Amino acid sequence: MNPEVKKVYDKASSLMEKSIQHLEQELAKVRAGKANPAILENVMVDYYGSKMPISQTANVNTQDARTLIIQPWEKTMLTPIEKAIQAANLGLNPQNDGVIIRISVPPLTEERRRDLVKKAKQEAEDAKVGIRAARKDAMEEIKKLKTGGLPEDEAKDAETKTQTLTDGFVAKCDKHLEAKEKEIMTV
């Protein structure tokens, strides 16, 4: 493979891999009825005047399948953490016992499950858009190389490989979505 074509191919592959990684992170945040510390990942706590992720102010663990335990590193942080969770509007009700914060994750209703599946599908579609954008960029680069003197058969081969790569990453998206959908809909 021509070194310039390989560079284009590797760049496209890297961008597509980043789309998959982003999808995995976003799907981890979609609550599936089980307690998962990832659902609190975006909660920002007011820590002495600056906003910090909850993970930088406390330990967040699961006690069982339905309970999250948050143990702040400083006792004075109990109330700000509790307020931040409530302000994040996640549908969670934190209980402060003076030492730790306990969150019982309520079971999901059928309607809520459908909404979460829609959200998961939207995340998967966003990832596919990113993958297709990487393919489009790669195809344009290949066309530029072709006008710059790359033989036509090599250009066709590069386009075919890029499309195969794209199809593989789109299939990965679908597989992640299918697994998340099954997880959400399992009662």
MDAnalysis code that builds the backbone (N, CA, C; Angstrom):
import MDAnalysis as mda
import numpy as np

u = mda.Universe.empty(561, n_residues=187, atom_resindex=np.repeat(np.arange(187), 3), trajectory=True)
u.add_TopologyAttr("name", ["N", "CA", "C"] * 187)
u.add_TopologyAttr("resid", np.arange(1, 188))
u.add_TopologyAttr("resname", ["MET", "ASN", "PRO", "GLU", "VAL", "LYS", "LYS", "VAL", "TYR", "ASP", "LYS", "ALA", "SER", "SER", "LEU", "MET", "GLU", "LYS", "SER", "ILE", "GLN", "HIS", "LEU", "GLU", "GLN", "GLU", "LEU", "ALA", "LYS", "VAL", "ARG", "ALA", "GLY", "LYS", "ALA", "ASN", "PRO", "ALA", "ILE", "LEU", "GLU", "ASN", "VAL", "MET", "VAL", "ASP", "TYR", "TYR", "GLY", "SER", "LYS", "MET", "PRO", "ILE", "SER", "GLN", "THR", "ALA", "ASN", "VAL", "ASN", "THR", "GLN", "ASP", "ALA", "ARG", "THR", "LEU", "ILE", "ILE", "GLN", "PRO", "TRP", "GLU", "LYS", "THR", "MET", "LEU", "THR", "PRO", "ILE", "GLU", "LYS", "ALA", "ILE", "GLN", "ALA", "ALA", "ASN", "LEU", "GLY", "LEU", "ASN", "PRO", "GLN", "ASN", "ASP", "GLY", "VAL", "ILE", "ILE", "ARG", "ILE", "SER", "VAL", "PRO", "PRO", "LEU", "THR", "GLU", "GLU", "ARG", "ARG", "ARG", "ASP", "LEU", "VAL", "LYS", "LYS", "ALA", "LYS", "GLN", "GLU", "ALA", "GLU", "ASP", "ALA", "LYS", "VAL", "GLY", "ILE", "ARG", "ALA", "ALA", "ARG", "LYS", "ASP", "ALA", "MET", "GLU", "GLU", "ILE", "LYS", "LYS", "LEU", "LYS", "THR", "GLY", "GLY", "LEU", "PRO", "GLU", "ASP", "GLU", "ALA", "LYS", "ASP", "ALA", "GLU", "THR", "LYS", "THR", "GLN", "THR", "LEU", "THR", "ASP", "GLY", "PHE", "VAL", "ALA", "LYS", "CYS", "ASP", "LYS", "HIS", "LEU", "GLU", "ALA", "LYS", "GLU", "LYS", "GLU", "ILE", "MET", "THR", "VAL"])
u.atoms.positions = np.array([
    [0.846, -1.182, 0.000],
    [0.000, 0.000, 0.000],
    [0.893, 1.247, 0.000],
    [0.526, 2.176, -0.826],
    [1.215, 3.455, -0.931],
    [1.259, 4.134, 0.455],
    [2.402, 4.692, 0.860],
    [2.515, 5.307, 2.189],
    [1.517, 6.448, 2.427],
    [1.251, 7.233, 1.384],
    [0.284, 8.324, 1.531],
    [-1.125, 7.773, 1.741],
    [-1.464, 6.703, 1.021],
    [-2.777, 6.072, 1.155],
    [-2.893, 5.451, 2.543],
    [-1.815, 4.816, 2.995],
    [-1.819, 4.194, 4.324],
    [-2.065, 5.243, 5.406],
    [-1.468, 6.424, 5.229],
    [-1.645, 7.520, 6.184],
    [-3.123, 7.935, 6.243],
    [-3.754, 8.048, 5.086],
    [-5.173, 8.411, 5.012],
    [-6.021, 7.331, 5.680],
    [-5.710, 6.076, 5.373],
    [-6.444, 4.924, 5.914],
    [-6.309, 4.884, 7.439],
    [-5.084, 5.064, 7.946],
    [-4.843, 5.026, 9.393],
    [-5.566, 6.166, 10.110],
    [-5.579, 7.340, 9.489],
    [-6.269, 8.482, 10.090],
    [-7.772, 8.208, 10.181],
    [-8.338, 7.670, 9.103],
    [-9.768, 7.350, 9.087],
    [-10.081, 6.295, 10.146],
    [-9.225, 5.289, 10.231],
    [-9.414, 4.224, 11.216],
    [-9.378, 4.787, 12.640],
    [-8.449, 5.680, 12.891],
    [-8.314, 6.303, 14.208],
    [-9.565, 7.117, 14.560],
    [-10.057, 7.902, 13.611],
    [-11.255, 8.706, 13.853],
    [-12.479, 7.825, 14.097],
    [-12.581, 6.745, 13.347],
    [-13.713, 5.836, 13.525],
    [-13.642, 5.148, 14.892],
    [-12.446, 4.786, 15.302],
    [-12.254, 4.155, 16.618],
    [-12.660, 5.123, 17.726],
    [-12.347, 6.405, 17.549],
    [-12.741, 7.412, 18.546],
    [-14.265, 7.528, 18.623],
    [-14.945, 7.405, 17.490],
    [-16.415, 7.444, 17.492],
    [-16.974, 6.284, 18.300],
    [-16.369, 5.100, 18.140],
    [-16.818, 3.914, 18.889],
    [-16.560, 4.115, 20.385],
    [-15.388, 4.630, 20.738],
    [-15.072, 4.863, 22.153],
    [-16.053, 5.856, 22.767],
    [-16.377, 6.903, 22.028],
    [-17.338, 7.891, 22.517],
    [-18.705, 7.235, 22.710],
    [-19.113, 6.406, 21.772],
    [-20.386, 5.705, 21.876],
    [-20.411, 4.844, 23.136],
    [-19.323, 4.103, 23.386],
    [-19.257, 3.242, 24.574],
    [-19.404, 4.076, 25.852],
    [-18.738, 5.234, 25.888],
    [-18.834, 6.100, 27.073],
    [-20.261, 6.618, 27.257],
    [-20.869, 7.021, 26.178],
    [-22.231, 7.571, 26.276],
    [-23.239, 6.486, 26.653],
    [-23.081, 5.280, 26.109],
    [-23.997, 4.199, 26.448],
    [-23.841, 3.771, 27.900],
    [-22.642, 3.893, 28.443],
    [-22.426, 3.548, 29.855],
    [-23.195, 4.497, 30.766],
    [-23.429, 5.717, 30.297],
    [-24.148, 6.695, 31.107],
    [-25.659, 6.478, 31.066],
    [-26.139, 5.729, 30.069],
    [-27.568, 5.481, 29.968],
    [-27.933, 4.441, 31.023],
    [-28.764, 4.861, 31.964],
    [-29.105, 4.003, 33.096],
    [-30.008, 2.871, 32.634],
    [-29.654, 1.652, 33.014],
    [-30.436, 0.488, 32.604],
    [-31.111, -0.178, 33.796],
    [-31.417, 0.612, 34.831],
    [-32.096, 0.051, 35.983],
    [-31.146, -0.517, 37.023],
    [-29.874, -0.629, 36.662],
    [-28.880, -1.116, 37.609],
    [-28.065, 0.069, 38.099],
    [-27.576, -0.041, 39.320],
    [-26.718, 1.013, 39.861],
    [-25.372, 0.939, 39.151],
    [-24.953, 2.067, 38.570],
    [-23.690, 2.129, 37.848],
    [-23.061, 3.489, 38.131],
    [-21.838, 3.517, 38.687],
    [-21.203, 4.804, 38.993],
    [-21.099, 5.741, 37.783],
    [-21.127, 5.204, 36.564],
    [-21.003, 6.033, 35.359],
    [-22.173, 7.005, 35.203],
    [-23.332, 6.709, 35.818],
    [-24.467, 7.625, 35.646],
    [-24.238, 8.948, 36.382],
    [-23.278, 8.973, 37.306],
    [-22.957, 10.208, 38.024],
    [-21.740, 10.924, 37.450],
    [-21.206, 10.402, 36.344],
    [-19.965, 10.920, 35.774],
    [-20.022, 12.412, 35.431],
    [-21.157, 12.880, 34.957],
    [-21.265, 14.282, 34.528],
    [-21.735, 15.227, 35.629],
    [-21.949, 14.696, 36.837],
    [-22.398, 15.541, 37.940],
    [-21.216, 16.384, 38.419],
    [-21.423, 17.701, 38.413],
    [-20.375, 18.630, 38.839],
    [-20.722, 19.175, 40.222],
    [-19.753, 19.077, 41.142],
    [-19.943, 19.489, 42.530],
    [-19.225, 20.818, 42.760],
    [-19.865, 21.710, 43.526],
    [-19.240, 22.975, 43.894],
    [-18.241, 22.690, 45.010],
    [-16.956, 22.701, 44.669],
    [-15.898, 22.363, 45.617],
    [-15.095, 23.619, 45.915],
    [-15.416, 24.262, 47.019],
    [-14.745, 25.503, 47.435],
    [-14.692, 26.538, 46.310],
    [-15.833, 26.735, 45.671],
    [-15.936, 27.793, 44.672],
    [-15.675, 27.378, 43.235],
    [-15.185, 26.158, 43.012],
    [-14.983, 25.722, 41.622],
    [-15.747, 24.423, 41.380],
    [-16.166, 24.228, 40.147],
    [-16.931, 23.029, 39.783],
    [-15.974, 21.878, 39.469],
    [-16.226, 20.722, 40.097],
    [-15.388, 19.538, 39.881],
    [-16.293, 18.325, 39.675],
    [-15.828, 17.345, 38.900],
    [-16.599, 16.112, 38.764],
    [-16.719, 15.421, 40.124],
    [-17.820, 14.740, 40.334],
    [-18.071, 14.082, 41.613],
    [-16.966, 13.076, 41.944],
    [-16.375, 12.472, 40.921],
    [-15.325, 11.461, 41.137],
    [-14.056, 12.064, 41.735],
    [-13.908, 13.396, 41.661],
    [-12.726, 14.044, 42.229],
    [-12.965, 14.569, 43.641],
    [-14.191, 14.347, 44.157],
    [-14.492, 14.788, 45.517],
    [-14.907, 13.632, 46.420],
    [-15.145, 12.457, 45.833],
    [-15.645, 11.340, 46.624],
    [-15.420, 10.015, 45.897],
    [-15.512, 8.926, 46.661],
    [-15.513, 7.587, 46.075],
    [-16.953, 7.238, 45.728],
    [-17.188, 6.753, 44.519],
    [-18.525, 6.349, 44.095],
    [-18.463, 4.863, 43.789],
    [-19.239, 4.074, 44.542],
    [-19.240, 2.619, 44.376],
    [-20.663, 2.089, 44.381],
    [-20.809, 0.827, 43.993],
    [-22.106, 0.178, 44.078],
    [-22.098, -0.739, 45.292],
    [-23.190, -0.676, 46.062],
    [-23.327, -1.568, 47.205],
    [-23.969, -2.866, 46.735],
    [-25.002, -2.740, 45.918],
    [-25.650, -3.889, 45.301],
    [-26.213, -3.427, 43.954],
    [-27.029, -4.246, 43.328],
    [-27.514, -3.929, 41.977],
    [-28.370, -2.670, 41.918],
    [-28.919, -2.238, 43.048],
    [-29.816, -1.092, 43.044],
    [-29.346, 0.079, 43.903],
    [-28.156, -0.008, 44.494],
    [-27.720, 1.040, 45.415],
    [-26.328, 1.563, 45.088],
    [-26.220, 2.886, 45.010],
    [-24.924, 3.555, 44.859],
    [-24.522, 4.141, 46.206],
    [-23.251, 4.037, 46.529],
    [-22.714, 4.620, 47.761],
    [-21.688, 5.679, 47.368],
    [-21.841, 6.877, 47.931],
    [-20.893, 7.962, 47.673],
    [-20.263, 8.335, 49.008],
    [-18.959, 8.163, 49.085],
    [-18.247, 8.491, 50.314],
    [-17.292, 9.657, 50.037],
    [-17.676, 10.860, 50.496],
    [-16.829, 12.033, 50.257],
    [-15.504, 11.928, 51.015],
    [-14.490, 12.556, 50.471],
    [-13.188, 12.553, 51.123],
    [-13.189, 13.522, 52.304],
    [-14.095, 14.490, 52.277],
    [-14.236, 15.432, 53.383],
    [-15.707, 15.442, 53.782],
    [-15.976, 15.381, 55.080],
    [-17.361, 15.356, 55.558],
    [-18.133, 16.606, 55.147],
    [-17.431, 17.726, 55.026],
    [-18.108, 18.981, 54.668],
    [-18.680, 18.937, 53.245],
    [-18.263, 17.962, 52.463],
    [-18.710, 17.868, 51.063],
    [-20.021, 17.093, 50.912],
    [-20.546, 16.512, 51.986],
    [-21.786, 15.737, 51.898],
    [-22.935, 16.549, 51.300],
    [-23.191, 17.717, 51.849],
    [-24.308, 18.538, 51.379],
    [-24.107, 19.034, 49.947],
    [-22.916, 19.586, 49.586],
    [-22.743, 20.016, 48.183],
    [-22.895, 18.865, 47.176],
    [-22.432, 17.671, 47.544],
    [-22.578, 16.518, 46.637],
    [-24.048, 16.165, 46.488],
    [-24.753, 16.138, 47.608],
    [-26.184, 15.824, 47.586],
    [-26.940, 16.827, 46.711],
    [-26.649, 18.118, 46.876],
    [-27.308, 19.159, 46.081],
    [-26.969, 19.019, 44.594],
    [-25.713, 18.680, 44.287],
    [-25.295, 18.530, 42.883],
    [-26.035, 17.378, 42.216],
    [-26.242, 16.283, 42.935],
    [-26.967, 15.129, 42.373],
    [-28.416, 15.516, 42.103],
    [-29.021, 16.235, 43.037],
    [-30.402, 16.663, 42.841],
    [-30.508, 17.656, 41.675],
    [-29.541, 18.550, 41.571],
    [-29.554, 19.558, 40.505],
    [-29.298, 18.944, 39.133],
    [-28.629, 17.789, 39.094],
    [-28.328, 17.142, 37.815],
    [-29.570, 16.565, 37.154],
    [-30.673, 16.486, 37.906],
    [-31.958, 16.048, 37.350],
    [-31.872, 14.662, 36.711],
    [-31.309, 13.714, 37.440],
    [-31.169, 12.340, 36.940],
    [-32.310, 11.440, 37.406],
    [-33.231, 11.994, 38.180],
    [-34.321, 11.185, 38.706],
    [-33.866, 10.326, 39.882],
    [-32.791, 10.737, 40.541],
    [-32.257, 9.996, 41.676],
    [-32.476, 10.816, 42.942],
    [-32.728, 10.114, 44.055],
    [-32.971, 10.791, 45.321],
    [-31.902, 10.384, 46.331],
    [-30.876, 11.226, 46.527],
    [-29.800, 10.880, 47.452],
    [-30.239, 11.000, 48.916],
    [-29.765, 10.054, 49.745],
    [-30.036, 10.112, 51.180],
    [-28.711, 10.258, 51.917],
    [-28.603, 11.329, 52.683],
    [-27.393, 11.671, 53.416],
    [-27.569, 11.184, 54.850],
    [-26.671, 10.302, 55.331],
    [-26.774, 9.827, 56.713],
    [-25.692, 10.421, 57.617],
    [-25.006, 11.458, 57.125],
    [-23.992, 12.115, 57.924],
    [-22.587, 11.574, 57.698],
    [-22.475, 10.409, 57.068],
    [-21.165, 9.806, 56.781],
    [-21.033, 9.544, 55.279],
    [-22.073, 8.947, 54.697],
    [-22.082, 8.633, 53.268],
    [-23.411, 9.087, 52.672],
    [-23.434, 9.099, 51.357],
    [-24.684, 9.363, 50.641],
    [-25.068, 8.070, 49.943],
    [-26.307, 7.660, 50.171],
    [-26.814, 6.421, 49.595],
    [-27.869, 6.791, 48.560],
    [-27.784, 6.194, 47.375],
    [-28.787, 6.445, 46.331],
    [-29.390, 5.108, 45.923],
    [-30.711, 4.990, 46.114],
    [-31.417, 3.801, 45.642],
    [-31.882, 4.071, 44.219],
    [-31.465, 3.239, 43.306],
    [-31.837, 3.406, 41.898],
    [-33.189, 2.730, 41.697],
    [-34.215, 3.509, 41.375],
    [-35.549, 2.920, 41.229],
    [-35.642, 2.045, 39.973],
    [-36.492, 1.010, 40.034],
    [-36.683, 0.199, 38.822],
    [-37.333, 1.050, 37.733],
    [-37.040, 0.716, 36.494],
    [-37.531, 1.515, 35.364],
    [-38.929, 1.082, 34.946],
    [-39.752, 2.067, 34.556],
    [-41.061, 1.763, 33.997],
    [-40.873, 1.416, 32.517],
    [-41.877, 0.824, 31.923],
    [-41.813, 0.449, 30.507],
    [-41.597, 1.683, 29.629],
    [-42.306, 2.766, 29.961],
    [-42.180, 4.003, 29.181],
    [-40.755, 4.558, 29.278],
    [-40.205, 4.551, 30.494],
    [-38.849, 5.061, 30.702],
    [-37.836, 4.200, 29.943],
    [-38.075, 2.885, 29.916],
    [-37.186, 1.988, 29.171],
    [-37.182, 2.343, 27.687],
    [-38.363, 2.611, 27.145],
    [-38.458, 2.980, 25.726],
    [-37.718, 4.286, 25.455],
    [-37.856, 5.250, 26.382],
    [-37.141, 6.526, 26.231],
    [-35.629, 6.301, 26.236],
    [-35.167, 5.425, 27.124],
    [-33.731, 5.140, 27.205],
    [-33.232, 4.442, 25.941],
    [-34.063, 3.571, 25.368],
    [-33.694, 2.912, 24.108],
    [-33.581, 3.956, 23.002],
    [-34.515, 4.920, 22.971],
    [-34.446, 6.005, 21.979],
    [-33.148, 6.785, 22.130],
    [-32.793, 7.071, 23.388],
    [-31.557, 7.815, 23.651],
    [-30.347, 7.007, 23.183],
    [-30.350, 5.713, 23.456],
    [-29.245, 4.845, 23.029],
    [-29.158, 4.811, 21.501],
    [-30.313, 4.743, 20.833],
    [-30.321, 4.739, 19.363],
    [-29.767, 6.051, 18.814],
    [-30.104, 7.160, 19.467],
    [-29.600, 8.460, 19.031],
    [-28.084, 8.524, 19.180],
    [-27.566, 7.997, 20.299],
    [-26.114, 7.968, 20.515],
    [-25.435, 7.123, 19.436],
    [-26.037, 5.985, 19.099],
    [-25.470, 5.115, 18.061],
    [-25.490, 5.821, 16.712],
    [-26.564, 6.530, 16.439],
    [-26.666, 7.255, 15.161],
    [-25.619, 8.361, 15.094],
    [-25.399, 9.043, 16.213],
    [-24.361, 10.083, 16.251],
    [-22.982, 9.485, 15.966],
    [-22.732, 8.297, 16.526],
    [-21.449, 7.633, 16.277],
    [-21.315, 7.258, 14.803],
    [-22.404, 6.793, 14.207],
    [-22.372, 6.432, 12.785],
    [-22.111, 7.668, 11.916],
    [-22.673, 8.804, 12.314],
    [-22.430, 10.048, 11.581],
    [-20.943, 10.383, 11.628],
    [-20.339, 10.214, 12.800],
    [-18.898, 10.456, 12.940],
    [-18.080, 9.522, 12.060],
    [-18.492, 8.264, 12.009],
    [-17.790, 7.271, 11.185],
    [-17.909, 7.636, 9.704],
    [-19.116, 8.015, 9.307],
    [-19.319, 8.380, 7.896],
    [-18.555, 9.639, 7.526],
    [-18.442, 10.565, 8.469],
    [-17.674, 11.794, 8.211],
    [-16.198, 11.446, 8.007],
    [-15.688, 10.498, 8.800],
    [-14.296, 10.060, 8.644],
    [-14.104, 9.397, 7.272],
    [-15.102, 8.601, 6.849],
    [-15.030, 7.963, 5.530],
    [-15.030, 9.011, 4.419],
    [-15.905, 10.009, 4.553],
    [-15.995, 11.065, 3.541],
    [-14.657, 11.789, 3.406],
    [-14.062, 12.133, 4.550],
    [-12.760, 12.814, 4.533],
    [-11.699, 11.944, 3.862],
    [-11.708, 10.653, 4.192],
    [-10.728, 9.733, 3.610],
    [-10.920, 9.625, 2.090],
    [-12.164, 9.536, 1.657],
    [-12.447, 9.434, 0.220],
    [-11.980, 10.700, -0.516],
    [-12.189, 11.852, 0.106],
    [-11.742, 13.106, -0.521],
    [-10.217, 13.147, -0.613],
    [-9.540, 12.683, 0.434],
    [-8.077, 12.638, 0.421],
    [-7.574, 11.701, -0.678],
    [-8.250, 10.578, -0.841],
    [-7.861, 9.616, -1.886],
    [-8.040, 10.250, -3.270],
    [-9.146, 10.985, -3.447],
    [-9.373, 11.670, -4.734],
    [-8.270, 12.690, -5.010],
    [-7.857, 13.419, -3.952],
    [-6.768, 14.389, -4.111],
    [-5.476, 13.676, -4.511],
    [-5.222, 12.535, -3.880],
    [-4.015, 11.768, -4.217],
    [-4.082, 11.278, -5.661],
    [-5.300, 10.909, -6.086],
    [-5.482, 10.422, -7.460],
    [-5.173, 11.532, -8.466],
    [-5.659, 12.740, -8.181],
    [-5.356, 13.857, -9.089],
    [-3.882, 14.245, -8.983],
    [-3.243, 13.881, -7.871],
    [-1.828, 14.180, -7.673],
    [-0.907, 13.119, -8.231],
    [-1.456, 12.102, -8.907],
    [-0.602, 11.119, -9.565],
    [-0.738, 9.691, -9.060],
    [-1.633, 9.421, -8.121],
    [-1.836, 8.054, -7.631],
    [-2.519, 7.236, -8.734],
    [-1.996, 6.045, -9.053],
    [-2.626, 5.214, -10.087],
    [-4.084, 4.909, -9.731],
    [-4.903, 4.825, -10.796],
    [-6.341, 4.657, -10.589],
    [-6.684, 3.346, -9.880],
    [-5.967, 2.267, -10.199],
    [-6.279, 0.982, -9.548],
    [-5.958, 1.032, -8.045],
    [-4.897, 1.732, -7.676],
    [-4.575, 1.885, -6.250],
    [-5.625, 2.739, -5.549],
    [-6.097, 3.771, -6.235],
    [-7.129, 4.638, -5.666],
    [-8.418, 3.847, -5.440],
    [-8.808, 3.033, -6.432],
    [-10.016, 2.208, -6.306],
    [-9.867, 1.228, -5.139],
    [-8.678, 0.615, -5.043],
    [-8.403, -0.332, -3.960],
    [-8.511, 0.372, -2.597],
    [-7.962, 1.578, -2.503],
    [-8.003, 2.348, -1.253],
    [-9.445, 2.709, -0.889],
    [-10.237, 3.091, -1.901],
    [-11.642, 3.425, -1.643],
    [-12.411, 2.204, -1.147],
    [-12.140, 1.050, -1.756],
    [-12.793, -0.190, -1.342],
    [-12.421, -0.546, 0.097],
    [-11.133, -0.429, 0.421],
    [-10.691, -0.724, 1.792],
    [-11.313, 0.232, 2.796],
    [-11.417, 1.490, 2.417],
    [-12.021, 2.490, 3.305],
    [-13.493, 2.161, 3.546],
    [-14.197, 1.756, 2.491],
    [-15.612, 1.398, 2.641],
    [-15.758, 0.158, 3.520],
    [-14.876, -0.826, 3.350],
    [-14.905, -2.038, 4.175],
    [-14.664, -1.687, 5.643],
    [-13.703, -0.791, 5.876],
    [-13.411, -0.326, 7.227],
    [-14.654, 0.338, 7.833],
    [-15.282, 1.195, 7.048],
    [-16.490, 1.894, 7.504],
    [-17.582, 0.901, 7.867],
    [-17.812, -0.078, 7.001],
    [-18.849, -1.083, 7.251],
    [-18.576, -1.834, 8.559],
    [-17.307, -2.130, 8.817],
    [-16.935, -2.824, 10.047],
    [-17.247, -1.992, 11.285],
    [-16.950, -0.700, 11.233],
    [-17.210, 0.160, 12.380],
    [-18.706, 0.410, 12.575],
    [-19.460, 0.511, 11.484],
    [-20.912, 0.668, 11.604],
    [-21.506, -0.596, 12.240],
    [-20.985, -1.757, 11.876],
    [-21.451, -3.012, 12.476],
    [-21.139, -3.036, 13.979],
    [-19.973, -2.493, 14.363],
    [-19.636, -2.408, 15.803],
    [-20.651, -1.530, 16.532],
    [-21.024, -0.407, 15.916],
    [-22.032, 0.476, 16.510],
    [-23.333, -0.284, 16.740],
    [-23.751, -1.005, 15.709],
    [-24.996, -1.765, 15.805],
    [-24.924, -2.814, 16.910],
    [-23.765, -3.451, 17.041],
    [-23.586, -4.482, 18.070],
    [-23.676, -3.868, 19.470],
    [-23.031, -2.713, 19.663],
    [-23.103, -2.019, 20.952],
    [-24.541, -1.613, 21.270],
    [-25.238, -1.084, 20.266],
    [-26.624, -0.657, 20.455],
    [-27.508, -1.850, 20.810],
    [-27.333, -2.940, 20.098],
    [-28.143, -4.138, 20.343],
    [-27.955, -4.637, 21.780],
    [-26.695, -4.657, 22.237],
    [-26.406, -5.115, 23.599],
    [-27.042, -4.181, 24.629],
    [-26.940, -2.866, 24.400],
    [-27.502, -1.895, 25.342],
    [-29.019, -1.971, 25.350],
    [-29.608, -2.148, 24.171],
    [-31.059, -2.251, 24.065],
    [-31.560, -3.466, 24.844],
    [-30.858, -4.565, 24.703],
    [-31.231, -5.791, 25.429],
    [-31.100, -5.568, 26.935],
    [-30.022, -4.897, 27.350],
    [-29.798, -4.607, 28.776],
    [-30.916, -3.719, 29.331],
    [-31.307, -2.707, 28.564],
    [-32.344, -1.775, 29.027],
    [-33.706, -2.471, 29.122],
    [-34.034, -3.265, 28.132],
    [-35.364, -3.867, 28.076],
    [-35.522, -5.095, 28.970],
    [-34.410, -5.641, 29.495],
    [-34.493, -6.789, 30.402],
    [-35.002, -6.306, 31.758],
    [-36.083, -6.911, 32.202],
    [-36.679, -6.506, 33.483],
    [-36.039, -7.273, 34.616],
])
